[in-house]
Amino acid sequence: MLEVLGRFHLVALHLPIGFLLLAFLMELAARRSSPALRPAVRFSLFWGMASALPVAGLGYLLSLDGGYDENLLFWHQWLGFATAGLSVTLYFLYQKNHSSKFYLPLFGLTVLALTLTGHFGGSLTHGSGFLFENKKTEGAEAAPIVNIDSALVFTDIVLPVLKNKCGGCHNPSKRKGGLVILTKEDILKGGDLGPAILPGQTAESPLLQSIQLPLDDEYHMPPKGKKQLTDEEKTLLEWWVKAGAPFEKTVTESSMPEVLLASLTAKAQRKISPLASLNPGPVSQGTLNNLRNQGIAVYPLAEGSPFLQVSFSDKKDLSEDVLKKLKKVSENIVQLDLANSNLDDALLAVVKDLPHLNRLHLERTAVTDAGLKNLSHLQFLEYLNLYQTAVTDAGLEQLRLLPNLKSVYLWQTAVTEQGVAKFASLKPEIFINRGVENDSMFGEVGLKPPVFKTAQELFTDTVSVELEAGFGNAEIRYTTDGTDPDSTSRIFRSPILLNASAEVKAKAFKEGWTPSGIASRQFVKVRYKPKDIRLASQPAERYAAGGARALTDFKKGGQNFRNEGWLGFEGKNCMATLDLGETSDVSRVTVGAIEDTGAWIFFPQGLRISVSSDGINFKKVKEAAYQVAEAPTQPSTKIFTEGFDQVQARYVKVEVLSVLKNPKWHPGAGRPCWVFVDEILVE
């Protein structure tokens, strides 16, 4: 309780600062030209004193939590006590005689003590030197890596991540949990919980455990509200610990995985945009509004930026007159999107008037090699998309003269492999994307699974199921009987109409391509609306949705477990008893669940179903077991359906069997995990 109370120091500390500084300013004003302010000085002094005393006490309670630089804490604490004491003395001296020769010097001393207290408090929170040094530990950009192969894994790659995401709370000035995380010695020494990492032991390393906890968990690091680690950064730290936490080895010596190496290489090669050298004047809001009123979509690249982006995407009525209107803001336009418009070589001449173009979209237009001659003066162009245009090797050759070009997209153009090879030999620094179709370098390439466009999974009468191929002209074949589709299955040509519960499985096929994986979706016909539902134990308070009724409201919880439709149970099973209102034929139960292993949420490891006519004596009719995830998985939802011989019953008890504890491979191994349920249906 005292710890919690101490945290209110951070809430209340600004009160004495504001009141005492205000009193000082009014005192000076009263002495010079505004004597009418004299009564207000007394008011401010009183509340400055009245707030300084409890704030000092709360600060003392907060200091008991530990984890602070002892020297900074000493000065901040005792100067805080001194400020509180001086404010009391000052107030009573004012009451007695504010004309005393000691009054104003005492006031100045109080303000000085207040200022120093604030300075040392800021240093405790943000690091020593925060006020005067032009640097910050947290959020600082890492210096670019010149040579990835010779870069030190810890110093050049891992440490910048720790500084950026953890250094704000774990530095020599602010030892949260007694932990500093900026040197090899401090990391291995650790804090209150021991070493931050255990080399080679990912599941047992506290650092990895804390970053994998659910965001709402009080032990999750970085704390909620702070800048979080990206998935790539989590992968990097996990690999580093698993590799034995090399502190002195280079990237080459550490056998870094190809995926991480490729990502780091790409970042190292990223150059500062040539636009950084430009400083065009701002464009008035009136000018922008005038252009928009004429049908031109033009907007600032970012809030407060003088650079503009313009889009004519999908416009089929472009004319020379419309494009000429861009001359008013030609110096500011850096992005132009003409994709899928009626643009041709003649209209492309507009870019001659846009000298600072940095990104240009020409995909699916009538542009040819002749039109690309208009780009020769674009010294700032970095990105060019020519997808589905008539550009050939000759057009690609013209791009060789653009000094800052970084990326060219040539999928479904007439550019040949020989043309690309020649261009790449002359300009190896430019990334060329030819897609994968008809590209012999990739051989047969796998298609993406079809996408279900129908979001409704529960229905009362019928449901129309729509599918979409991941690739435009791929063929979709599907089944509705639970079997896996193959090249002989039914072809999807129109929406599938279902009037009964079914699992729809679909697969994409295309000649010359490897067939896709299987996309599967369970559609459930709702037969009974339960009269009542009771839970044997309640869900966690923050994941209680609308209570037990949320399990029978026929509303899916969605893809985010924080949505109101989900009920979450930590370290225990979900057991629900449904009252159908009358004895009915029952032969199937369906349960909706979500899995997010990074948030410690697992699909159920089984279902146990029992029925009863009186609600007292139950008979088990089905028990099913499911495989538990053996490695991290992407967040996903799933419907579990179990059928059994038809019986007559009024009450149906459904036990959703949780995994209960995180598996051994999980960073939080052995600690309670979650099971989340959104719907329980009886058929």
N, C-alpha and C positions, 0 to 999 in steps of 0.2 A: 504494500500500500504506500509506503514511504517512497519507494522507487517511482511509482506512478505519479505521486504528488510532486516529486522533484522535477519531473519533465515539464510541469507547468511553469518552471523558471523561464523556458524559452518563449512561452506565451506572454508572460507578464513583464519581462525585463524592459520592454520599450516604454512602459508607463513612467517610471522615474526619470528616464532619459528625457522624454518629451516634456514633462512637467518642470523639471529643474532647469533645462535649457530655456524653456519659455519664460520661466520666472527671471532668469538672468537677463534675457533680452529686454523684458519689460522693465526691469530695474534700471538698466542703462537708459532706456527711453524715458522713464519717469524722472531721472536725474537731469536729462538734457532738455526735453521739450514737451513731454506729455505727463505731467504730474497726476492726471486723472487715472493713470494706469496703476497708481500705488495700491489701491485695494485688491487689484487682480494679482499683484505680486504675492500678497499674503495667501490668496487662494491657491495659486500654483505651488508655492512653497509647502503648504500644508499637504497637498496631495502628492507632491514629490517625495516628502518625508514618509507619508502614510503608505506609499507603494514601494519605496526603497527597502523598508524593513522586511516585509514578507518576501520580496524578490531575493534579498540576500539569504534569507532562510531557505527558500526553495533551491537556490543555487548550491547551498551546502548539501542538501539532500541529494541533488543530482550528482554532486561530486563523489558520493559514496558508491555510485555505480561503477566507478573506475574506468580505466582505459584512456586516461588523459595524460599528456606530458606533465610531469610533476612540477617542473619549474614554471611553466605557463600557468598551471592551475594555482600554484602558490600565489603568484602575483595577482591573478584575476580574482581569486577568492578574498585575499586580504585587502586589496584595493576596493573590492565591493563592500566589504564590511566597513572600511574607512568611509566610503561614500555615504553609506546609510547613517553612520554615526555623525558625520559632518552635516548631513541634511537635518538631523534632529537638532543639533547645536545651532545651526543657522536659523531654523524656524523660531526657536525660543529667543535667540538674540534679536531677531526681527521684531518679535512681540514686545520685547523689553525696550529696545532702543535701536531702530534701524538707522539712526544717524551716528551711531558709534563708529569710531575710527577703525575698529576691528571688523565691522560688518562686511564691507565690500571686499577686503582681502580674503576673508573667510569664504565669501561667495565664490571668488575666483579660484580658491584652493579646492572648493567642492566641485566646481566644473572641471578642473584639471584632473581630480581623482576620478570623476565620472568618465572623462575621455579616455584615460589610461585603462580603466576597468573595461570599457568597451573594446579598446584595442586588443587587450590580452584575451578577451572573450572571443573576438573574431579570429584570433590566431589559434585558439583551442578548436574552433569549429572548422576553419578553413585551412589551417596550417600556419606555421610561424612565417612571418614576413608577408602575410597576405595583404596587409594594408599598403606597403610600400613597394614590394617586388612585383614586377610586371610579368607574373607567371602564375599558373595554377596547376596543381597536380592532376586533378580530375578534369577530364575533357581536353587535355592538351593533345595536340597532334604529334604523332611520332615522326621523327625525321625519316625522309625517304630512304629506302634501301637501294644502294647502288648496284650491288652484286648479290643476288639471292643465294647462289651456291656457297659463297664464303661468309654469309651472314651468320652470326651466332644465334642459335635457336632461342636461348633465354633472353639475352640482352637486347637483340634487335627485333624479335618477333613476339615472344611471350610477355616480356616485361612491359612493353607499351600497352598491351591489353589490360594487364593488372593495374597499371598506373591510371589508365583512362576510366576503368569501371570499378576499381576497388580502392585506389589510392586516396580518394577523398575522405574515407573513414578509417583507413589503416595505414597511417603515415606516422613518422616519429612524433608529430605534435598531437595526433589524435589516434590513440591506440584502442580503437573499438574492440572490445573483447580481448584486450591485451595483445592484439595482433598487429604487426607491421608486415606489409607484404611486398616491399620494394627491393629487397636484397635476398640473395641466396641464404645468408645466415638467418635472417629474420623469418623467412618462409619455413625453413627446416626447424627453427626453434619454436615457431608458432605462438599461440596465445593461451587463453584459458582452457581451450579444448585440446591442447597439444599441438603437434606439427600441423601446418595447413595442408600439407600433402604427404602421402606415403608413396615414394617412388615405386612404380610398378604395380601399385594397388589402387585402381580407380574407384572401386566400390567402397573402400575404407577411407578414402581421403576426404576430410571435412570440407575442403574447398569445393570439390566436385559435388559433394552431397548438397551443399547449400545452394549452388547455382541451379540444381535440378529440382529443387523443391517447388511446389505450386507458388505462384506469385503472391497469393494471399496468406501464405504461411509466414508466421512472424520470424522464422529463421531463414527465410529465403534471402539470398544475396545476389545482386545488390538489392537493397530494400525497395519496396513498391514506391514509385514516384521518382526513383533514380533512373539514370540511363541504363538499360538492361543489356546484357551480353547477347550478341547475335548467335544464331545457330552455328555459324562458321567459327566464331570465337569459342563457343563451348566445345566444338569438335577439336579445335586446336589444343585447348587445355587438356582435354581428355587424352588425346594422342600423346601429348608431352608427358603427362604423368605415367601413362601406360608404357612409354618408351624408357622409363627410368628417370624421368625429369632431368635430362641433360642440361647442365648449366654452362659448360665450357665448349660443347661441341658445335660444329657448324651444321648448316642444313644438309650438306652433302654427307657428312659423317653420321647423321642421325637417321638416314633412310626415311625421310618424310613421305607420307602417302602422296600419290600423284595428284589427287583432287586438291589437297591443301597446297601443294607446291604450285600447281597451275594458278590457283587463286592468288597466291602471294606474288607470283611472277607478274600476273596481270596488273596488280596494284602497283608494283614497283616500276612497271613500264608506263604507267599513266602519267602523262605530262600535264603541266599547267596549261589551261586553255589559252590560245592566242588572244582571246577576247579580253584577257586581263590587262592588256596594254591599251585598250580603248577607253575613252571617257566621253561618250556622246552626251549632249545636253538632254535634259528630261523632256518628255512629251506631255503637253498639258492634257488635263482630263477632258477639256472641251474638244480638242482635236481627236482624241480617242472616241468620244461619243459621236462625233460627226461621222467618222469612218464606220462605226457600228450601225448608225442609222442608214448608211448606204449599203448595208448587207455584208460588211467585211468583218469577220471575226478576228479582232486584234486585241491582245491583252499583254500586260507586262509579264516578263519572264518570271519574276518574283516580286513580292511586295517591296516597293521602294526602288526597284531596279529600273534603269533607263532603257534596258534592252526589251525588245518586243518579240512576240511570237504571233504569226498570222496563219490562219487555216482556211483553205478553200477545198478541203477534203470532201469528195463526193459531189462537188458542184459540177453540173453539166451545162451551165450557161455562162461560163467564163468568157470574157471579151477583153480586147485590148484596152478599152476605155476603163473597165473596172480595175484592171491591173495597174494602169497608169496612176490611179489614185494613191498607190503606195509610195509614190515619190515624196509625198509630204513628210513621211517618217522613214525615208530610205536608210538614213544613217543609223537608225535604231533597230531595224529588223535583223534578227540573228537566226530566227527559225521560221521556215516557210513550208507549209504542208499543202501540196497540190495533188495528193494521192487520189486515184480513182476519179479524176475530173476529166473534162474535155480538153485538157492541155495538149498542145502540139508543139512542134519545133518553133513555129512563128511566135506563139504566145510565150514560150520560154525565154524570149529575149528580154522579158521584164527583169530577169536577174542581173542584167547589166547595170541596172539602176540601184542594186542592193549590194553594195560593196562589202558589207560585213556579215554576210550569211555564214552561219556556222553549221546548221543542219538543214538538209533539203530532202523532202520526200517527193519523189516522182513516180512511185510505184503505180502500176496499172494505168499508165497514160500512153499517149501515142508518140512519145518522145523517141527520136532515133539518134544515130551517131551525129547527124548534122546539127541537131539541137544542142548536143553537149558542148559544141564550140562556144556557146554562150557562157560556159562556166569557167573559161580559161583565166579570168581576172579575179576569181574568188579566192583571195589569199588566206581567208580565215575559215574556209570550209573544212570541217572535220568528218562529217557524216553525210553519206549520199545513198539513197535507197532507189534502185532501178528495177526492182522486182516486176516481172511480167511486162517488160518493155522490149522494143525491137533492137536494143543496143547490141553491137557485135564487138569483135576483137578490136576493130578500128576505133570504136568509141572508147573502149577501155584504155587504149593507148593514149588518148587525149588527156586522160585524168592524171597521167604521170607528172604533169607540170604543176599540179596543185601542191604547194609546199607543206600544208598542214593536214592533208587528208589522212584519216586514221581508219575509217571503216567504209567499205563499199558492199552493198547487197545486190547480188546478181542472179538470184534464183529465177529460173524460168525465163532466161534471156537467151540470145543467140551467141553469147560468149562461149568459146570452146575451152577445153582443158589446156590446149596448147597456148591459147591466148593468156589464160590465167597464169600458167607456168612462166611465160616470158615476162609478164608484168611483175610477178612475184620476185623474179630474179633481179629485176631492176629496182623494185620498191619493196623490199622484204618487210619493212616496218608497217605496211598497210595490211589490215585484216580484210580478207576477201571472203564473203559468205555466198556460196553458190547453192545453199540448201543441200538436200540429199537426193532429190529425184534425178535419175539418170547420171548419178555420180559414181563412177566405177571404183573410186577410192573407198567407198563405204559398203559396196556390195549390196546385199539385200538388207534393207533397214526396216526395223519393226514399226508397225503402226501403233498409234495410241488407242486405248480402248474407247468404245463409243461412250457418249455422254447422255445420261437420262435428263431430259428437259422437264419431265413431270416431277414436280416437287411433292405432290400429294401421295402419301404412302398408305393412308387409312381412308377407306371409303365405305359408304353404306349401301349403295346400289351398284354402280359401275364406275370404272375409272379408265380414262384414255391415256395410254402410255406412249410418250413420244421419245424418240432416240435421235441422236445426231452424231455423225461420224467425226472422229478427231481430224480426219483428212477429207477434204471436200468431196471427192468422187470415189471414196472407198465404199465397198459393199458391206452392209450390216446383215448378219444372220443371227437368229435368236431362237431361244426355247422358253417355254413356260412351265415345263414339267420338272424342273430341277436338274436336268441333265446338262452337260456342257455342250455349247453349240460348236458345230464344225462346218466344213464347206458344203455339207448336204442339208443343213438345217434351213428353216424357212427364212426367206429374204424379207427384210423390213422395207416396206414400200409406203405404208400408211400407218397411222396410230393404231396401237394394239388395244382392243377393247376387252377389259377384264370384268367379269361379273362374279368372280369368286377369288379367294385368296390364292396367290401364286407368286413364285419367285421367277422373275424375268432375268435371263442371262443373255448377254449379247457380245458379239465378237466382230471385229472389222477385218475385211479381206481385200487385197488388191494385188493384181498380178505384178510380180517382180519385187514384192514387199513381204516381209515376214508378218504373218497374221498378228493381230494385237492380242493383248491379254483379255481376260473376260471381265466385263462390267456386269455387276449383279445388283439387283434391287428387289427387296421383298415388298409386295403389296398385299395388304391385309383388309379383308372385308369385315367390317364391324357388325356383329350379329346381336350381341346383348349389351344393353346399357345397365351396368350394375346399380342396384338400389343403394348400396352402401359399400364402403371399403374401410377396413381397419388395419393398422400397422402394429406389428408386435413391438417394434422399437422405432423411435422417431429419427428422422434424418438430421444431419448437422444443421444448426440454426441458420447458417449463412447459405445453405443449399436446400432450403425447405420448400421452395416454390410456393404453391398454394396449399400445401399439406397433402394428405393422402389422396384427396380428390384429383390432384394433378395427374395421378396415375390412370384415371379413367375418364379424362375430359376430352379424349380423342384429339389432343393437340401435341404434335411432336415438339421435342425440345430444341431442334436445330443442331448446328454443327459446333456450337460453343457451350461447354458445360456450365458456364455462368448464366446462361439464359434461364428465365423463370420456369421453363417447362421441366427442368431436371430436378430430381431429388437425389442428394448425395449422402452415402452412408460410409463412414470412416471406420475401418477395422471391424466391421460386422456385416452380417447378411441383411438383405431386405426381405422381410416376410410380410406378405399382405394376404388378407382374407377377404374375398369378394362375395357379397351377398347379391344374387341375381334377382331376388324378390320372390321367386317361385321356382319350383322344381322344373328343370329344363334338360334337354339333351345336350351333353357336353362332350367334345371330342378333340379339342385343340386349345392350346394356350400360347399366346405370343407376348414377348417381352422386348421392349426397346432399350438399348444400352449404348453407352459411348465409351471410347477408350482414348486416353491421352497419357501415355506412360511417362512423359516428361513432367506431367502434373500429378503423377502417382495414381492415375485412374486406369483400371484394367476392366476388360470385358469380364462378365461372370465366368467362373470356372464350371458352373453347372446350374441346372434348374431341378427343383423337386416339386411335384404337383400332387396335391391330395384333394379329395372331394368328400362332401358330407351332405346329408339331408337335414340334419338338425343343428349344425354349427358346433357340435360338441365332439361327436365321434367321426374322425376322419380316416379315410382309406387312401393310401398312396397308389396312384395310377400311373405315374411316370417319374423317372429320374434320369437325367441326361448329364453327361460330363463334356466339357469343352477344353480345348488345349489353351494353356496360358502362354502369353507372349514370351518368347525366349530371347528377345532383343528389343531395343527401342523401336517404337512404331509411330507412324504419323497419326495425328488425331483423326478419328473416324467414328461413324455411328453404325449400328448393326441391329437387325431385328432377329431375335431368336424364337423360332417356332417349334413346338413339340406337339405331335399328334399322338393319340392313344385310342384304345377301343372305346366306342361311345358308351357313356354311362349317364344315368339320370342323377342330377344333384342340384341343390340350391346354393350351396356354399363351395367355393373353390379356393383352396389355400395354395399360394405360389411362393416358394422360397427361392429367391435369387441368390445363389451361393457366391459370395465374394472370395477373391483370392486371399483376403485378410491382411497379408503382409507382402511387402515388395520382395520379388525373387532375388536370388543371390547375385544375378548379373546387374541388378539395378543399383545406381549410386546410393539410394536410400535403403539398401537391403536390410530386411528384418523389421523395418518400421511399418506402422499401419498404413495400408493403402486404401483406395476408395473404390466403390462400385456406384455408378450413377444409372438411374432408371427413369424413363420418361412415360412409358405407357405399359399397362398390363391388360391384355384383351383376352376374352374367352369366346370360343366359338363352339 
